[in-house]
């Protein structure tokens, strides 16, 4: 699988539109509460705006828009996952963060093995919260760059 390589994997578990997701912890730089963002002029795009953090401009991805879920207003305590992947930094808006869980290789199932229809799904995993979906960070970043049509939108990580 693309970025899950160790026999033991730590996943940051989060919820989005009633579904459970997990991201490899090494992709997650930090979790913060919602901050004020500067909106972009194309509100239909999944990249809805940017904000500044530690001198870096961070693009904000609305995962609901990307995955086709109904949109809702961001609330004060909604978490933003700050991802760092292949020299890019990105904030993902999610509904809630459940915690971190370690899973073993037998608990992972590649999206190819379940014929998942989503281009953004890397795998599924069995956790204490049940089945979680593991999005592919690389494909999400690539899709957002393509949708915005400008690689320069992404601020390179230090």
N, C-alpha and C positions, 0 to 999 in steps of 0.2 A: 504494500500500500504506500501511497505517496509520502506521507510524513509521519506515519506510525511505524516505527522500526524496532523498538525494544520489545522483549518478551513481556515485560510489565509496562503498563501504560497508565499515566495519571491523566484523567479527564476532568476539566472544569465543566460541571453540569449546569445547564440553564434551561429556562422555559421560554417558549415563544408561541403565542396563540394557542395555548393548551397542550403543546407537544414538548417532549423532553429532548434536549440536544446535549452533546458533549464536544468539547474541543480539547485537543492535546494541550496540557498545561504549558508546555514549552512554547506554544504559539501565543499565549496570553501574557502580556506584559503586566497588566493590572486591571482591576475593576474599579470604576468610579461611579458616583451618582450622576444623574443627568446634569449637564451644564448647558448654558445658553450657547446656541450655535448661530453662526451667520448663515442664513439660508442661501442656497444656490438658485439661480434664475430658472432652472428646469425642475419644478417640483415633482414631476412624474418619474424622474430618474431615482434609482435606489440610493444614490449619494445625495443626501438632502441638504448638506451644509458642511461647514468646517468650524473648528474652534482651535484656540491656541493652548498648548500645554507644554510647559518647560521650554518655551522658545520655538516649538515646532508647530506647524499647521497640520492639524489632524482632520482628515475627511471623515464624515459621519455617514455610516451606511444604515439605512432603515431595512432591517431584515424582513419585515412584514411585506414591504414593497417587492423586494427581491424574490421572495418565495410565493408571492401572490395571495397573501393573507389580507383580510380586511385591515385597513389602517386605523389607528387610534392616536389620540393626543399623547405626547410624551408627558409623563408625570414627574414631579420633583425627585422622587426616589427611585425612578427607573434606572437600572444599571446600564452603563456603557462598558462593553468589553474592549479594552485597548489591546489590539493584536499587533504583533510584530512578526513579520514573515518575509523572508527574502529581501531585506533592506527596505521594506515598506511598513508604515504604521497606519493603522486604521481603527476607528471606533465603530463597534456594532451596537445598535440599540436592541436590547432584549427586554423581556418582561420581568424576569427574576433569575437570580443565581442561587442554585441549591447547595453547592459546595464542590469539593474535589473528591474523586473516587479513583482508586487504583483497580485496574482490571487486567486480566491475563489474556494471552493470545487466543485461548479457546473461546473467550467471550466475544471476540470480534468476528463480524461477518462482512465481507466485502460487498459493496453495493452491486457489483457485477454478479455475485452469487445469488442475489435476491431479485435481480432484474429491476432495480429501482428506476423509476422514470425520471428522476431529477438529475440534471447535469451537475448539481452542486453537492450531491451526496457522495461521500467517500466510503462510509461503512455504517454499520449499526453495531451496538454493543449491549450486552446484558449487564445491568447494574442493579444496585439495591433499589433503585427507583423504577425498575423495569427496563424495557427496551428504549434505548436512546439513539437518535440519529447523529451521525458525525459528519458535519459539512466539510468540504474540501476548501481550505483557506486559499490555496493557490488558484483554484478556479473562480472563487468569489472575487479575489483581487483582480484577476484577469478580466472577468466579465464587467466589473465596475470600470476598469480602465477603458475597455472597449465601448461601454455605454456612454461614458463621458467624452470619449473621443480624444482624450489628451493625457498622455502618460505623465506630463508635467504636473497634473493635478495632485499626484501623490508626493508627499514630502518624504524624501529619503531619510531613513533613520540614521542617527549618528553612529 
